[in-house]
Amino acid sequence: MLGLAPRTRCSAAPMSRAESAVELGAVSTLGVGARRPVLFLLIAWASAFVVFFAWVIATPVAASPDENAHLVKAAGVVRGQLTGEATHDASIRDFTLPSTFAQLGEAPNCFAFRPDTTADCSVGVTHRLPDTTTTAQSWVGNYNPLYYAVVGLPTLFIGGTAGALASRTVSALLASLFVALAFWGVCFFARRGLITLSLFVALTPAAYFLGAMVTPSGTESISVLTFAVLFAGLLIAPDAPLFRARVIACTVVAGIAVNLRALSPIFVLTVVLCLLIALPWRSYAAVVRRRSIWVAVVVIGVLTVGAGIWTVTSGLFGGFLPSMDPTRDSPARAFEVTLLNTPQYARDFIGTFGWLDTVSPALVTMIWALLAGLFIGIGLLFGTRRAGLAIGFAAFVFLFLPPLSQAQSVQSVGYIWQGRYILPVFTAGVFLCALFASRFGSTDRGAGANRLILLVGVPTAVLHLAAFFTALHRYSVGQSLPYLWAFTAPKWQPAIGNVGVLVLVSIGLAAVVLVARWTVGGRPATPLAIRSDVAN
């Protein structure tokens, strides 16, 4: 019922292309998104956007890690200041901006790291763009400008708090589009039930929260997941319809993903290597003969090289402030400390909000971690030996990239690693475990699969709602006061009220569950539909 197939011994006889396609799940059924892609994408996009937008308005401006610095960077990039001006500190850049953006930089000072201080201490900044300019500083000034060139566009017309919320909305639109593309990509797998369930677990509350803020971290984690889904679909289902459209989508997503942060190309490469390790070699034969694939490889390669050049020439010193802790351990000690902090990083990328000062209830974190562990276990138990090697490789990156990265910088900046930095490996890893466990077999749709979607989708939605309310409560009345006070005596609340935003996020989460059920639904693919796309 979960879509798990028992281990079978492969026949020594050579397989025809059609037989290979059926084994890999390429042609047995089509999801709704494969048959009605535009309608499916629009509904999935709108559903996910409602969840992201609820986070946009429920979180005070600059109440996410370094958002004030990201807002300054975004406003500078759209005004032609890609990296700003150098200062005496290599990690700090100066940007000449309307004065309202400098005021936003001061917004979190009263409540950041103070979980009992409500957000009403921060005074809103006018939306009018003043004629006067001033110098605003950012410690992410050397980041790749691609993301900021998009989310910063509203700041050309709107300033202050309203401009920050508009930039968040653009970020939410981008992140929700990637979520929609992930569900759409799943529609091309024959065995979709377990894979669809994995998206509920991969997209943690923190992933939604970060995707709604002005920071590339959320977009990075979701885009790497979406790339994993689309790329796997091209390898496993090359004969499914819309091959060329899927290649274009995969190329665009990959091109954006590698240009978000310095480590982003490593995460995309990790996905590629995991799939190359796990999938049988014959699955590539039908793909490498397609001209569109080679065009995509060249485009992604050029964009990745460009991202690497930017990082080496401009981005090596961006994205951090030296730790306020004066401790500067040896690299070996930093490696050990960071490795031992892995459980804390996992807690953070599951459900830690604000300036890492607001943590989801322990039960939410525990259940989410158990679900993730379940997918890892299923992937190891029901996947092939090569799939096990791929999962082991992803686990190696997840465990050792943080300590290796921290060890090389600890003596200059101290301990700066955060859980969100490794979130892309988690999001893609959960999906890959589900994919490997499915064994690329026959369909698993119908009433049983739909019940499983509800069995996992509804509880994860409830857990997400609990995490959402925890963050809302913290900014409304403070962490220590009773939860009921968020309704009866809030000191701060979003424009639509605490009740209104809770209703909004509930509607969005319910809609995403329905999109997941729609993703699982399908019907047998026709030979005509398959043959019409083979030439692409």
N, C-alpha and C positions, 0 to 999 in steps of 0.2 A: 504493500500500500504506500510506502514511502518512496517507491521508485527505486528500490535497491535490487540489483540483479546478482544471483549467485555467481561465484567464480566458475568459468567454463574454460575448457582447454581448446585452444584455437586449432582448427584443422590445418594440416600441412598443405592441403591443396590450395593453389592460388585462388584468390577471390576476384570475381568480376567487379567492375566499378560500381554497379548497382548493388551488389551484395555488400560491398564495403560501405556504401552510403547508408544502407539500412542498418548495418551494425552500429554505425556511428550516430544513428539517430537523425540523419539528414532529411529523410523524405517521408517518414511515416505519418506525421500530422503537422498541421500548421496552427499556430496560435492566432488569436484574433488580430494581433498587431501585424502579423505577416499578411493578412488578407485585407485589412482596412488600416493601413499604417498611419495615415494623416489623422483620422478620427481618434485612433488609439493614443497617438502621441499627444494630441491636444488635451484629451481628457486626463491622461496620466500627468502631463505637465501641470495642468491646472490643479489637480488633486495634491500633488507634492508641493506646489507653490503655496497653497493655503497653509500647510504646516510651517513652511519656512517663514511666511509672512507673519504668522502668529509669533514666532521667535523675534522677528524684526521689531514689532511694536511692543512686545512684552519685556524687552531688554533695554534699559536706559542707554542713551548714547555714550559710547566709549566704555561700556561695561563688559567688554570682552578683552582677552589678552592683547595688549598693544594696539587696540583699535584706534586710539588717538593718533599714533604714529602712522598707521596705515591710511587714515583719512588725510593726513597732511601729504603723504606720498601720492595718493590718488589725485588730490586737488592740484599738486604740482605737475604730475605727468601730463594731465590734459591741458596744462598751460605751457607745455613745451619744456618743462624742467624735468628731464628723465631721471637725473640723480641728484639734483640740487647742487649746492656749493659745499666744498670741503670745509671742515672745521678743524680745530686742534685735536679733536678726537676722531680717529679713523672710522668709528661706527656711527657718528652723528653727522647728518647733512642738514644744511640750511635751505629752506624754500621760501621764496618771496610770494606771499599769498594775501588775499583779502583778510582783514584782521579777524573776521569771525572764525576762521579756521585755526588761528592761533589760540583763540578762546576755547575752542573745542579740545585742544590739546591739554587744557587744564581741567576738563570736565570730570575725570574720574578721581581727582585728587582727594575728594572728601569721603568717598565710599569704597574705593579700591582697597582690598585687603582688610576691610572692616565689616565683617558679615552682619554685625548688629546695627550698622548705620544705613538708613533708608536712602533711596535715590532722590528724595525731595531736597536734599542738601545741595544738589547741583542745579544751578540756575540755567534755564534755557537760553540759547543764543539766537538772536534774530535771524530770520531767513533772508533778509535783504543783504545784497552784496554791497558793501561800502566802497566808496571811491578810494579810500586809503588802503595801503598795503603795509604789511609788516613781515618780519622774519619768523617763520615757524620751523621748529626742528623735528626731525624724524630719525629714528635709528633703524628704519628699514629702507632708507633712501637708495641703497644700492641694489635692492631687489629688482628682478626682471620686471620691466614696465608693462608687459602685456595685460595682465589682470587689471592693473590700475587704470590703464587707458580705457577700459570698458566701464568699470564701476565708478570712475571719477567723472564721467560725463555730466551727471546732474549738477555737480558743483559749479559748472560753468554758468548755470542759471539760477541756482538756489543756494543760499548760504546757511550757515549756522546749523541748528538742530534739524531743521527740515531737510537741508541738503545731505546731512549725514544719514537720515532715514531713507532718503531717496537713493543714495548710493548703496545702502544695505538692500533695498528692494531690487536693484539691478543685480547685486550679488545673489540674492535669493532666486531671481529669475534664471540666472545661469546655473546655479546648483540644482534647481528643480528640473531644468531641462535635462541635465545629466541623469537624474534619477529616472525621468521618463524614458530616456534612451536605454537605460539599463533594463527596465522592465520590457521595453520593446525588443531588445536584443534577446531576451530569454524566450520570446515567442517562437524563435526559429529552432529551438531545441525540441527534440521529440519527447524526451523525458524531463518535463519542466517542473514537476511538483516540488521536489527537494530543492532544486535550484531557486525557485521562487521563494521558498521559505527562507533560504539563506540571505536574501536581500533584506528581510525584516531584521535579522540579527546583525548583518554587516553595517546597516545604517543606524548607528547608535544615536541616542538623544544628543550626545555631544557633536556628532557629525552634522545633524540638522542645525544645532545651535551655531556651530562655526560656519556652516554654509550660508547662514542668514546674516552674518556679521561682515564687516569690511576687513577681511583677512583672507589671504590665499589658502590658508590651511584647510578650511572646509571644502572649498572647490577642488583642491588637490586630492583629498581623500576620496571624494565622490567620483571625480573624473578618472582616477586610476581604477576604481571598481568598474566604472562604465566601460573603460577600455578593455578590461579583462573579459567582460561579458561579450562585447562586440568582436574582439579578436578571437576568442574561443569559438564563437559562432561561425566565423569565417573558416576556421580550420575544421570544425566538426560538421558543419552543414553547408558545404560549398555549393550543393545543388539545390538548396532551398531558394525560394524566390527572393527578389530584391537584392541580389548579390552586390551589384554595383552601388546601390544606395547604402548598403551596409559597409562597403569598403570606404565610401566617402565619409560616412558618419564616424567610422573607426579612425580614419586619418585625421579628421578635424579634432576629435576628442584627444587623440594622442598628441597632436601638435600643441594643443592648449595645455595638456597635462605636463608635458616636459618643460614648459616655460613658466611654471608657477613659482617654484622655489628651487634652491640649489640642489636639493636631494631628489627632486622629482624625476629626473631621468633614471636614477637608480631604481626607483619604484616601478617605473614602466618596464625597465629591463628585467627586473625580477619577475614580473608577470610573464613576459615573453619566454624567459628561460624556464619557468615552471611548466608552461604549456609545451615547450619543445621537449622537456625531459619526460613529461607524462604521456603525451599522446603517441600512438603508434605511428611509425614513420610513413606508412602508406596513406595516412590521413592528409599528408602535405601534397601528395601527388596531384590531386585535383585542383589544388589551390595555386601552386607555383606556375601552372600553365596559363593562368589568367594574366593578361596584360595589365589590368587595373591593379592587381596586387603589386606588381613591380613598380608601377607609378606611385602607389601609396608608400611602399618601402623607401623610395627615393625621397619623397616629400617629408616623411617622418624623420628620415635620417638627416636631411638638411636642417630641419627645425631643431632636432636634438643637438646637432653640432653647433647651431647658432646659440642655443641655450647654454651649452658648455662654454662657448667663447665668452658670452656675457658674464657667466659666473666667474671665470678665471680673470677676466679683465676688469670687471666692475663690482661683482657681487661677493667677493671673498670676505669683505669686512662689514657687510650689511646684515641686518636682521637680529641684532642682539645688543644688549647693554651689559657691560660687565656686572657680574653678580655683586650685590651689596655685601654679601658675606666675604670677608677679607681672606678666607681660607683659599690657598692655591696648592692643592695636593699634587703629588706626582702623577704622571699619566697612568702608571700601574694602579695606584690607589683609586684614581678617578674611574678607571675601567671597572674595578671591583664594586665600587659604590653604585655606579650607574646600573650595572648588571643586577645587583641586589634590589634596586629600586623598580625593577620591571613590574611587580604587582601594583605599585603606586601609579605607574604610567598607564597600566591597563584600566585602573579605576578612573583616571583622568579622561581617557578617550572614550569611556563608556558614558560617564555622566558627571563631569565637573564643569562648572560654568563660571561666569564672571571672570575676575582676575585670579582664577584658581582658588577662589575663596568660598565657593558654594558647591557643595557635594551632594549628589543624589542620595536618597536613603540607601542604607547598606543592603537592604533586601533587593532593590532594583539592580544594583551592581552585581550582587551575588547571582541572581537568576540569569542576568545577561551573560555573565562569565560562564555559567554552567551551560547555557545554550551554545555559546561559542565553542566550549570544550566538547560538547556533543557532536557538533559538525566536524571538528578535527578528528574525533574518535571514529566517526562514521567513515570519513574519508580514508583513514588509515586501515580500517577494518574491511571495507568493501571495495576500495580502489585496488588497482593493480600494483605490482611491486614498483613499477616506474612512477606511478602516482605517489606512492609512499616516499620515494626519493625527492619528488617535487615538493611535497609537503615539508619534508625535512629541510630542504633548501630554503623555503619560505620562512620556516621557523628559525633557521640560522640567521637570516637577515633580520628578522624581528627581534631576536635576542641580542645580536652582537653589533648591529649597526649603531644603536644608541651609545654603548660604551666605547666603541671605536671612535665615533665622532666626538664624544665628550672628552676622551683621553687626549686627543690632539689639540684641544683648545683650552683645557682646564687651567693651565698655568698663565694664560693671558687674560681670560675672562671669568674664570671660576666655573661653577656648576650652573649651566643654563638650559640643559635638556629638559623638554616637557613631553608629556604623553602624546599630545596631538601631532608631534613631529613624526611618529611612527604609525599613526592611524591608517595611512594608505595601505600598508602591508596587511593590517588587520582586515580592512574592508574587502580587499581583493582576495585575501587568504581564505576567509569564510566562504566566499563564493566558489573558489577553486576546490575546496574540500567537498562541497556539495556536488560540484561538477564531476569530480573524480569518483565519488561514491555512486553516482547515477549510472556510471559505466556505459553511457552513450547508447542505451538500449531502447526498447520500444516505449510506447506512450504510457503515461500514467495520469490520465485525465479522468473526468467524471465526478460523481458524487463523493467518492472517497477522497480524491485530491482536494476538492472544494472544502470538505470538512477539515482536512489538515490545514488548509490555508486559514480557516477560522480558528482552529485550535492553537496555532502559533501566532497568527496575525493579531487577533484580538488581545491576547495577554501582552504581547510586546507593545501594542498601542496603549494599553492601560499603564504599563511600566513607563512608557514615554510620557504619558500624561502626568504621572506622579512626579517624574523628574522635572517636567515643565513647571508644575505647580510649586515645587521646591524652590526653583529659581525665582518665580514670581513672588512668592511669599517673602523671600529674603529681601527683595528690593521694596516691597510694599510696607512691611512692618518690622523687618529685621529677623535674623535667624532664630533668636531666642524666644520670641513671643509666640503665642498659640496660633496655629494655622487658621483658626476661625476668624481671627482678627483681620486677615487679609480681605475678608468680605465685610466685616462690621466696622472696622476702623482703620482703613488703609491710609498711610501717609503719602504714598505714591502709587499711582496705577496708570496703565496706558490709556490712550484717548478713548477707547471703547469700554474701559472698565475691566476689572479683574474677571468678573463673570463673563463679559462679552468675549474676552480673549481666550478664556478656557473653553467656551462654546466653539469658538473659531478653530482652535487647534484640535478639538474633538471631532469636528466635522472633517477637517483635513485628514486626520489619522484614519477615520472610518472610510473616507474616499480612497485612500491608498490601499486599504485592505480589499476594497471592492475591485480596484485596478489589478491587484494580485490575483483575485479569483478570475478576472477576465483574462489575465495572462495565461493561466493554466488551461482555460477552455480552448478547444481546438476541434479540427475535423481532418479527415484523411486528405493528404495532398494528392492532387491529380497529376498524372504524367505530363499533361500539357503545361501546367504551372511550372513544373520542374524544367522541362525542355526549353521553355521560352527564355529562361535565364542563364542557361549553360554557356551561351556565347559571350556573356559579359566579362 
